Amino acid sequence: MVGAASGTVLIANRPNLILKMITGARDAFRAPQYGRESLLRYLRMLYEVFVFVQRAGISALENDVDTPQKSHIFARYPEFLHDRETREFICDSLRMLVIGATAPHELDQLMDLDIDVQRRGRHEPDLPGVIRMRVHILFGKGRMSDRDVSPNATKPWCR
């Protein structure tokens, strides 16, 4: 029975999708990538970033976001600098604040949307729709609050 099911999966799916299934099954039995201590360090780092922005202004954060390796804030967190995925996620989100594409109170919505896009990219084999959605979010007109970001909303980027 297991052999027939495996054969069906192998025949019915593309190799890259089979590889994603194997990777997902392997990752289900691994320990979480981030522990309590590393999550607290990232929260502490974000606190320092936001305090810096309150004191110096949002424009002072531009160099730190563009080159995090040279940042005086991020330099205190080498784990963050080595974690490419998290570093790009945080810096991209903060960059949206710096360039004025989103308001500070909308940052959590932007980050939630970006996390959703990243998860879809990992789990869905069709990436062009996800890429179009991300481009629409980043370069679309208006603020996040002007758009309905609920999962049941009409998706103009998929037309």
C-alpha positions as CSV (number, residue, x, y, z in Angstrom):
1,M,0.0,0.0,0.0
2,V,2.8,2.4,0.9
3,G,4.6,1.5,-2.3
4,A,1.6,2.3,-4.5
5,A,1.0,5.6,-2.8
6,S,4.7,6.6,-3.2
7,G,4.6,5.5,-6.8
8,T,1.5,7.6,-7.4
9,V,3.1,10.7,-5.8
10,L,6.3,10.2,-7.8
11,I,4.5,9.8,-11.1
12,A,1.9,12.5,-10.6
13,N,4.2,15.4,-9.5
14,R,7.2,17.3,-10.9
15,P,10.6,16.7,-9.3
16,N,10.8,20.2,-7.7
17,L,7.4,19.6,-6.0
18,I,8.5,16.2,-4.8
19,L,11.7,17.8,-3.4
20,K,9.5,20.4,-1.5
21,M,7.4,17.5,-0.1
22,I,10.5,15.7,1.1
23,T,12.0,18.9,2.6
24,G,8.6,19.7,4.4
25,A,8.4,16.2,5.8
26,R,12.0,16.4,7.1
27,D,11.5,19.9,8.6
28,A,8.3,18.6,10.4
29,F,10.6,16.5,12.6
30,R,13.3,19.0,13.2
31,A,13.6,21.3,16.2
32,P,12.3,24.9,15.6
33,Q,14.9,27.2,14.0
34,Y,14.3,30.0,16.6
35,G,14.3,29.4,20.3
36,R,13.0,31.7,23.0
37,E,16.4,33.4,23.5
38,S,16.8,34.3,19.8
39,L,13.3,35.6,19.6
40,L,13.9,37.8,22.6
41,R,17.1,39.1,21.1
42,Y,15.3,40.0,17.9
43,L,12.6,41.8,20.0
44,R,15.3,43.7,21.9
45,M,16.9,44.6,18.6
46,L,13.6,45.9,17.2
47,Y,13.0,47.9,20.4
48,E,16.5,49.5,19.9
49,V,15.6,50.3,16.3
50,F,12.3,52.0,17.2
51,V,13.8,54.0,20.1
52,F,16.5,55.1,17.7
53,V,13.8,56.2,15.2
54,Q,12.0,58.1,17.9
55,R,15.1,60.0,18.8
56,A,16.8,60.6,15.5
57,G,13.9,60.4,13.0
58,I,12.9,57.8,10.4
59,S,15.3,59.2,7.8
60,A,18.3,58.5,10.1
61,L,17.5,54.8,9.7
62,E,18.1,54.7,6.0
63,N,21.8,53.8,6.1
64,D,21.2,51.1,8.7
65,V,18.5,49.5,6.6
66,D,20.4,49.7,3.3
67,T,23.7,48.3,4.7
68,P,22.8,46.4,7.9
69,Q,26.4,45.0,8.2
70,K,27.7,48.6,8.8
71,S,24.9,49.5,11.1
72,H,25.8,50.4,14.7
73,I,22.4,48.9,15.9
74,F,22.6,45.7,14.0
75,A,26.3,45.2,14.7
76,R,25.4,44.2,18.2
77,Y,23.4,41.3,16.9
78,P,25.7,39.0,14.8
79,E,23.1,36.3,14.8
80,F,20.7,38.7,12.9
81,L,23.4,39.6,10.4
82,H,24.1,36.0,9.6
83,D,20.5,35.1,9.2
84,R,19.9,36.2,5.6
85,E,16.1,35.5,5.5
86,T,15.3,37.4,8.7
87,R,17.7,40.2,7.9
88,E,16.1,40.8,4.5
89,F,12.6,40.5,6.0
90,I,13.2,43.1,8.7
91,C,15.2,45.5,6.5
92,D,12.7,45.3,3.7
93,S,9.9,46.1,6.1
94,L,11.7,49.0,7.7
95,R,12.7,50.3,4.2
96,M,9.0,50.7,3.5
97,L,8.8,53.0,6.5
98,V,11.9,54.9,5.4
99,I,10.7,55.6,1.9
100,G,7.3,56.5,3.1
101,A,5.4,53.7,1.3
102,T,3.6,52.8,4.5
103,A,2.7,54.5,7.8
104,P,4.2,53.3,11.0
105,H,0.9,52.0,12.4
106,E,0.5,49.9,9.3
107,L,3.9,48.1,9.6
108,D,2.4,45.0,11.3
109,Q,-0.1,44.6,8.4
110,L,2.8,44.9,5.9
111,M,4.9,42.3,7.8
112,D,1.9,39.9,8.1
113,L,1.3,40.2,4.4
114,D,5.0,39.6,3.6
115,I,5.1,36.6,5.9
116,D,2.0,35.2,4.0
117,V,3.7,35.8,0.7
118,Q,6.9,34.1,1.8
119,R,4.9,31.1,3.1
120,R,3.0,30.8,-0.1
121,G,6.3,30.9,-2.0
122,R,7.6,28.0,0.0
123,H,4.5,25.9,-0.3
124,E,3.0,26.7,-3.7
125,P,4.7,25.6,-6.9
126,D,3.3,28.6,-8.9
127,L,5.3,31.7,-8.0
128,P,4.3,34.3,-10.6
129,G,1.0,35.1,-8.9
130,V,2.9,35.5,-5.5
131,I,5.5,37.7,-7.2
132,R,2.8,39.9,-8.8
133,M,1.1,40.2,-5.4
134,R,4.3,41.3,-3.7
135,V,5.0,43.9,-6.4
136,H,1.5,45.2,-6.1
137,I,1.9,45.5,-2.3
138,L,5.2,47.2,-2.6
139,F,4.5,49.6,-5.5
140,G,0.7,49.8,-5.5
141,K,-1.1,53.0,-5.1
142,G,-2.4,54.1,-1.7
143,R,-1.7,53.0,1.8
144,M,-2.3,49.6,3.3
145,S,-5.4,50.8,5.0
146,D,-6.9,51.9,1.7
147,R,-6.9,48.2,0.5
148,D,-8.8,45.3,1.8
149,V,-6.1,42.7,2.8
150,S,-8.5,40.1,4.0
151,P,-8.2,36.6,2.4
152,N,-11.7,36.9,0.9
153,A,-11.0,40.3,-0.8
154,T,-10.9,40.6,-4.6
155,K,-7.3,40.3,-5.6
156,P,-6.5,42.9,-8.3
157,W,-3.0,41.5,-8.9
158,C,-4.4,38.1,-10.0
159,R,-6.5,39.5,-12.9
